[in-house]
Amino acid sequence: MKILVTGAAGFIGFFTARRLLDEGHQVVGLDNFNDYYAASLKEARCAILSRYAGFRMARIDLKDASSVDGLFAESRFSHVIHLAAQAGVRYSLTNPRAYVESNLAGFVNILESCRHHGIEHLVFASSSSVYGANTRVPFSVRHNVDHPISLYAATKKSNELMAHCYAHLYGLPVTGLRFFTVYGPWGRPDMAYFSFTRAILDGASIDVYNNGDMRRDFTYIDDIVDGVCRVLAKKPAPDPAWSGLDPDPGTAAAPYRVYNIGNNAPVDLMEFIALLEESLGKKAVINFLPMQAGDVKETYADIEDFARETGYAPRMPVEKGIPLFVKWYREYYGV
């Protein structure tokens, strides 16, 4: 296949592109290398991908509709994996327009290009944040997700709605994946586990919200990539059992599906910090704080549908995943 991976210089995009290249596919990456976090990390990921003969990187901003469409016209992709987005819940509180431009306007450009250039299957990144004010766990794709509590979550929910429209109106096969707290080597520096590691090694304090009473369905990067690659080959079809009299949020009468992709095993935040301390050989200085605006107490992925449809089965527990991240961190930063 010839596959476009947007956000290919990012964390999940990098690993996804590398996996596809290892399997022998041709991959074109798209990334704007913005400064949300250090561009040097993105350049280092890109340098690794550039060693593959079947890879090239297009430095394009998703907001540039003509450049995006020109790339589609030139490259004639069969499949698209859309992972590029303005990430981060907390950043959306102070920089809302960045999310509208990238996650909404940028996604429309991807949808339009997929529609006009005969893409066989579009897989796009959604987020566990869409569950918002829901407190019923585990989170299921059958649950209503109409109560987001951050603009980031609202843009991801909007992406799901936009994708369904294009599947319904134009028959574009689309699958959305709700990622749950992805971690691992080459990760995003704005993620808590990454900043905690830096602070612990520096002897600085770490901010722990809700006084540490939080749980997250931490999912190792290799498990995420395995799920993405599994679903890429499974083009969704309309569900003949779907009824407008009793609409199921997890399926559709259009060629559209949405799945949770997580570890299905939430971990207490304080236990996660203890694993970091053990791997680093150093205790954390903890600054306990109230709950942060836009945050949720717990995430927990119900992956039953995804496992049944694709054979997905997460294999990496945090007890093994955290030491692998710490090993990479020490080697990359020389600490």
C-alpha positions as CSV (number, residue, x, y, z in Angstrom):
1,M,0.0,0.0,0.0
2,K,1.0,3.6,-0.4
3,I,0.0,5.3,2.8
4,L,-0.1,8.9,4.1
5,V,0.7,9.2,7.8
6,T,-0.1,12.7,9.1
7,G,1.8,13.8,12.2
8,A,4.6,11.4,11.2
9,A,7.2,13.4,13.1
10,G,5.1,13.0,16.2
11,F,5.1,10.3,18.8
12,I,2.4,7.9,17.5
13,G,2.9,8.9,13.9
14,F,6.6,8.1,14.0
15,F,6.1,4.5,15.4
16,T,3.2,3.9,13.0
17,A,5.2,5.0,10.0
18,R,8.2,2.9,11.0
19,R,6.0,-0.2,11.5
20,L,4.4,0.2,8.1
21,L,7.8,0.7,6.5
22,D,9.2,-2.4,8.2
23,E,6.2,-4.3,6.6
24,G,7.2,-3.1,3.2
25,H,4.7,-0.4,2.5
26,Q,5.4,3.0,0.9
27,V,4.9,5.8,3.4
28,V,4.6,9.6,2.9
29,G,4.7,11.5,6.2
30,L,3.1,14.9,6.6
31,D,4.1,17.2,9.5
32,N,4.5,21.0,10.1
33,F,7.2,20.5,12.8
34,N,5.5,23.2,15.0
35,D,7.0,24.3,18.3
36,Y,4.4,22.9,20.7
37,Y,7.4,21.0,22.1
38,A,11.0,20.9,21.1
39,A,11.3,20.5,17.3
40,S,14.7,18.7,17.8
41,L,12.8,15.6,19.0
42,K,10.6,15.7,15.9
43,E,13.7,16.1,13.7
44,A,15.4,13.1,15.4
45,R,12.3,10.9,14.7
46,C,12.2,12.1,11.1
47,A,15.9,11.3,10.6
48,I,15.2,7.7,11.6
49,L,12.3,7.4,9.2
50,S,14.4,9.0,6.4
51,R,16.8,6.0,6.4
52,Y,14.0,4.0,4.7
53,A,14.0,4.1,0.9
54,G,10.2,3.9,1.0
55,F,9.7,7.0,3.0
56,R,9.6,10.7,2.3
57,M,8.4,13.6,4.5
58,A,6.2,16.5,3.3
59,R,6.6,19.5,5.5
60,I,3.1,20.9,5.1
61,D,0.6,22.5,7.5
62,L,-2.8,21.0,7.6
63,K,-4.4,24.4,7.4
64,D,-2.9,24.8,3.9
65,A,-5.7,23.2,1.9
66,S,-4.1,23.6,-1.6
67,S,-0.8,22.1,-0.4
68,V,-2.6,19.2,1.3
69,D,-4.7,18.5,-1.8
70,G,-1.7,18.9,-4.1
71,L,0.1,16.2,-2.0
72,F,-2.9,13.8,-2.5
73,A,-3.0,14.5,-6.2
74,E,0.7,13.9,-6.6
75,S,1.1,10.8,-4.5
76,R,-2.1,8.9,-5.2
77,F,-2.4,7.3,-1.8
78,S,-4.5,4.1,-1.2
79,H,-4.9,4.7,2.6
80,V,-4.6,7.6,5.1
81,I,-3.7,7.4,8.8
82,H,-4.5,10.9,10.2
83,L,-2.6,11.4,13.5
84,A,-1.7,15.1,13.2
85,A,-3.5,17.3,15.7
86,Q,-2.9,20.0,18.2
87,A,-2.6,17.8,21.3
88,G,-3.0,18.5,25.0
89,V,-5.9,19.2,27.3
90,R,-4.2,21.9,29.4
91,Y,-2.8,23.8,26.4
92,S,-6.3,24.1,25.0
93,L,-7.3,26.3,28.0
94,T,-4.9,29.0,27.0
95,N,-4.5,28.5,23.2
96,P,-8.0,27.6,21.9
97,R,-7.5,28.9,18.3
98,A,-4.7,26.4,17.7
99,Y,-7.2,23.6,18.2
100,V,-9.7,25.1,15.8
101,E,-7.2,25.6,13.1
102,S,-5.5,22.2,13.3
103,N,-8.1,19.9,14.6
104,L,-11.1,21.3,12.8
105,A,-10.0,23.2,9.7
106,G,-7.1,20.8,9.2
107,F,-9.3,17.8,9.5
108,V,-11.8,19.2,6.9
109,N,-8.9,19.5,4.5
110,I,-8.0,15.8,5.0
111,L,-11.6,14.7,4.6
112,E,-12.0,16.7,1.4
113,S,-8.8,15.3,-0.1
114,C,-9.8,11.7,0.8
115,R,-13.2,12.3,-0.8
116,H,-11.8,13.6,-4.0
117,H,-8.9,11.3,-4.4
118,G,-10.5,7.9,-4.0
119,I,-9.0,6.9,-0.6
120,E,-9.9,3.3,0.3
121,H,-9.8,3.8,4.0
122,L,-9.2,6.7,6.3
123,V,-8.2,5.9,9.9
124,F,-8.0,8.9,12.3
125,A,-7.1,9.6,15.8
126,S,-9.8,10.5,18.3
127,S,-9.2,10.5,22.1
128,S,-10.5,9.1,25.4
129,S,-11.1,12.7,26.3
130,V,-14.4,12.6,24.4
131,Y,-15.9,10.8,27.4
132,G,-15.7,14.0,29.3
133,A,-18.1,14.2,32.2
134,N,-19.0,10.5,31.9
135,T,-18.1,8.6,35.1
136,R,-19.5,5.2,34.1
137,V,-16.5,2.9,33.6
138,P,-15.2,1.1,31.6
139,F,-15.8,3.7,28.9
140,S,-17.7,2.1,26.0
141,V,-18.2,3.2,22.4
142,R,-21.9,2.5,23.2
143,H,-21.9,5.3,25.7
144,N,-23.1,8.9,24.9
145,V,-20.2,11.4,24.6
146,D,-22.1,14.7,24.4
147,H,-20.4,16.3,27.5
148,P,-16.8,17.2,26.8
149,I,-15.0,19.2,29.4
150,S,-12.1,20.7,27.4
151,L,-11.9,22.3,24.0
152,Y,-9.4,19.6,22.9
153,A,-12.1,16.9,23.7
154,A,-14.7,18.9,21.9
155,T,-12.6,19.1,18.7
156,K,-12.0,15.3,18.9
157,K,-15.7,14.7,19.3
158,S,-16.3,17.1,16.4
159,N,-13.8,15.0,14.3
160,E,-15.9,11.9,14.9
161,L,-19.1,13.8,13.7
162,M,-17.4,15.2,10.7
163,A,-16.0,11.8,9.7
164,H,-19.4,10.2,10.0
165,C,-20.9,12.9,7.7
166,Y,-18.4,12.2,5.0
167,A,-18.9,8.4,5.4
168,H,-22.7,9.0,5.1
169,L,-22.7,11.5,2.3
170,Y,-19.8,10.2,0.1
171,G,-19.4,6.6,1.1
172,L,-15.9,7.3,2.4
173,P,-14.8,4.4,4.7
174,V,-13.6,5.9,7.9
175,T,-12.5,4.5,11.3
176,G,-11.9,6.6,14.4
177,L,-9.7,5.4,17.2
178,R,-10.0,6.7,20.7
179,F,-6.5,6.5,22.2
180,F,-6.1,6.1,25.9
181,T,-3.0,7.7,27.5
182,V,-0.2,6.5,25.2
183,Y,3.3,6.3,26.6
184,G,6.7,4.9,25.7
185,P,10.1,5.8,24.2
186,W,10.2,8.8,21.9
187,G,7.1,10.1,23.7
188,R,5.7,13.6,24.0
189,P,7.5,15.9,26.5
190,D,4.2,17.5,27.5
191,M,2.9,14.2,28.8
192,A,3.0,13.8,32.6
193,Y,5.2,10.7,32.7
194,F,7.8,12.5,30.5
195,S,7.8,15.7,32.6
196,F,7.8,13.6,35.8
197,T,10.9,11.8,34.7
198,R,12.7,15.0,33.9
199,A,11.7,16.6,37.2
200,I,12.6,13.6,39.3
201,L,16.1,13.4,37.8
202,D,16.6,17.1,38.3
203,G,15.4,16.9,41.9
204,A,12.5,19.3,41.1
205,S,9.0,18.8,42.4
206,I,6.2,17.3,40.3
207,D,2.6,18.6,40.3
208,V,0.1,15.8,41.1
209,Y,-3.5,16.8,40.6
210,N,-6.6,15.7,42.6
211,N,-4.1,14.9,45.4
212,G,-3.1,11.8,43.5
213,D,-6.5,10.3,43.4
214,M,-6.5,9.5,39.7
215,R,-6.4,6.4,37.4
216,R,-5.3,6.2,33.8
217,D,-5.5,3.4,31.2
218,F,-1.8,3.8,30.3
219,T,-1.3,2.1,26.9
220,Y,2.2,1.3,25.6
221,I,3.1,2.6,22.1
222,D,3.7,-0.8,20.6
223,D,0.2,-1.9,21.5
224,I,-1.3,1.3,20.0
225,V,0.6,0.8,16.7
226,D,-0.4,-2.8,16.6
227,G,-4.1,-1.7,16.8
228,V,-3.7,1.0,14.2
229,C,-2.1,-1.4,11.7
230,R,-4.7,-4.1,12.4
231,V,-7.7,-1.8,11.7
232,L,-6.1,-0.2,8.6
233,A,-6.7,-3.4,6.7
234,K,-10.3,-3.7,8.0
235,K,-12.4,-1.3,6.0
236,P,-15.7,-0.6,7.7
237,A,-19.0,-1.5,6.1
238,P,-22.4,-0.1,6.9
239,D,-24.1,-2.0,9.8
240,P,-27.4,-3.4,8.5
241,A,-28.7,-3.7,12.0
242,W,-28.3,0.0,12.8
243,S,-31.6,1.7,13.5
244,G,-32.5,5.4,13.7
245,L,-35.2,4.4,16.2
246,D,-32.5,3.2,18.6
247,P,-29.2,4.7,17.3
248,D,-26.1,3.0,18.5
249,P,-23.2,5.5,18.9
250,G,-20.6,2.7,18.3
251,T,-21.7,1.8,14.8
252,A,-23.5,3.3,11.8
253,A,-25.6,2.8,8.7
254,A,-22.6,4.4,6.9
255,P,-19.2,2.9,6.4
256,Y,-18.0,4.3,9.7
257,R,-16.8,2.8,13.0
258,V,-15.3,4.2,16.1
259,Y,-13.3,2.1,18.6
260,N,-11.5,2.4,21.9
261,I,-7.8,1.5,21.8
262,G,-6.4,1.1,25.3
263,N,-4.8,-1.3,27.7
264,N,-8.1,-2.2,29.4
265,A,-6.3,-2.1,32.8
266,P,-6.3,1.3,34.5
267,V,-3.5,2.1,37.0
268,D,-3.5,4.4,40.0
269,L,-1.5,7.5,39.3
270,M,0.5,7.0,42.6
271,E,1.4,3.5,41.6
272,F,2.6,4.8,38.2
273,I,4.8,7.3,39.9
274,A,6.2,4.6,42.2
275,L,7.2,2.6,39.1
276,L,8.9,5.7,37.7
277,E,10.8,6.1,41.0
278,E,11.8,2.5,41.0
279,S,13.1,2.6,37.4
280,L,14.9,5.9,38.0
281,G,16.3,4.9,41.4
282,K,15.2,8.2,42.9
283,K,12.2,9.4,44.9
284,A,9.9,12.1,43.6
285,V,9.2,15.3,45.4
286,I,5.5,15.6,45.1
287,N,3.4,18.8,45.1
288,F,-0.2,17.7,45.6
289,L,-2.8,20.0,44.0
290,P,-6.6,20.1,43.5
291,M,-8.1,18.8,40.2
292,Q,-7.1,20.7,37.2
293,A,-9.7,22.3,34.9
294,G,-10.6,20.1,31.9
295,D,-9.1,16.9,33.5
296,V,-10.9,13.7,34.5
297,K,-10.4,11.4,37.5
298,E,-10.3,8.1,35.6
299,T,-10.0,6.6,32.2
300,Y,-10.7,2.9,31.5
301,A,-11.1,1.5,28.0
302,D,-13.7,-1.1,27.1
303,I,-11.9,-2.7,24.1
304,E,-14.4,-5.6,23.5
305,D,-15.6,-4.4,20.1
306,F,-12.1,-3.6,18.9
307,A,-10.7,-7.0,20.1
308,R,-13.6,-8.9,18.5
309,E,-13.2,-7.1,15.1
310,T,-9.4,-7.0,14.8
311,G,-7.9,-9.5,17.3
312,Y,-6.3,-6.6,19.2
313,A,-4.8,-7.7,22.5
314,P,-2.6,-5.3,24.5
315,R,0.6,-7.1,25.7
316,M,2.6,-4.5,27.6
317,P,1.9,-4.0,31.3
318,V,3.2,-0.7,32.9
319,E,5.6,-2.7,35.0
320,K,7.5,-3.5,31.9
321,G,6.7,-0.4,29.8
322,I,8.0,2.2,32.3
323,P,11.5,0.7,32.5
324,L,11.7,0.7,28.7
325,F,10.8,4.4,28.6
326,V,13.3,5.2,31.3
327,K,16.0,3.3,29.5
328,W,15.3,5.3,26.3
329,Y,15.2,8.6,28.2
330,R,18.5,8.1,29.8
331,E,20.2,7.1,26.5
332,Y,18.6,9.9,24.5
333,Y,19.3,12.7,27.0
334,G,22.5,11.2,28.3
335,V,21.4,11.3,32.0
